[in-house]
Amino acid sequence: MIRRLFKLISYFGQFFYYKSIKKSDEFYNVIYRTVEEFGGIYIKLIQFFSLRTDIFPNKYKVMFLCFYDFVTPQALDVIKYLYKELGPKKFSQMNSPCSKLTRYLNK
């Protein structure tokens, strides 16, 4: 978590540096690398912003549109997610194969 926070701060530093010296190519490359590395909600945000006509120049919009087609899917363990969100008591009350997994998760 802390390493990820430091990376994000590093990207913000690069972002503001290239913005201040008006090096637009590097500025947009930093945005691209940040979104690519952090994934998740950042990809959704860049997908939204790349469709807007007033935020990015057309030259860079094309670069960000690749996040619609070429994004690596992230695995989600649904059972562990449900266990974490519901808690052990509610999770064990479910009438499904998930209730049998409660013992497994409590180990």
N, C-alpha and C positions, 0 to 999 in steps of 0.2 A: 504494500500500500504506500509506504513512504517512498520507495524507489519510483513508483508510478507518479507520485506527486512531484518528485524532483525532475522527472522527465518532462512533465507538463510545464513546470516552471521554466525549464531549459528551452522548451519550444516557444513559450511566451517571450522569453528574452530574445531568441532569434527572430521571432515574428516582429517585435517592436524595433529591433536593430535594423532589419532590412526595410521596414516601413520608414524609419527615420532617414535612411540614406537613399531612399527612393529607388531601390533595386527590386522592381516589381516581379521579375522572374523568380528570384530567390524567395521573395515574400510569399508568393503563391505555392512554391515548392515546399516551404515550411508548413503551410496549412495542409497540403496534401499528405506529407509524411506524418503529421500529427494525427490526422483523421485515420490514415491507414494503420497506424500503430495502435491507437486507442479503440478503434472500432465502435460497436454498439450505437449509443445515442449520437455520437459524433458523426457517424455515417448517415444516420437519419437526418441530422441537421444539415449536413453538406448536400444531401439529396434535395432537401427543401430549398436551400439557398441557391443551389445551382439552377433551379428552375425560374427563379426570380430574374427579371430582366435588368433590374437597377442595382444589383449588388456586385456581380463579377463581370469583367469584360468578356466578350465572346471567346476570345483566345483561351481564357482560363476556364470558362464554363465547360468547354469540351473536355478538358482534363478531368474535371470533377464529375462529369457525367459517367465516367467509367465505374463509379461507385454504384451504379444501378445494375451493371451486368457482371462485374468481376470482383465480387466481395466474397471472401472466404466465410463459409457458415461457421457459426460458433455452436459448440455442443451445449446442450442444456439437460442436466439430469433432473427430470421432472419429479421423480420420487423424492430425492433429497430436497428439492425446492419446496414441494408440498409439505414435507415434514418440518422444514424450517419455518414456513409461514403458518401452518396450522398448529404446530406444537405437538408433543407426543400424545397428549390425551385425546384431542380431536382426531388426530391422524389414526390412532388405534381404533376409534369408533367407526371408521369407514367400513362399509360392507363390500369389500373388494379384496383382490390379492394384495393391495397395499397394506392392509391391516396385518398380514403375515410378515411384511417386511419391517414392521416396527421393532420386533425382536432383533432383527439383523442390524438396524440402525442404532439401537441402544447399546450394542456391544462395544 
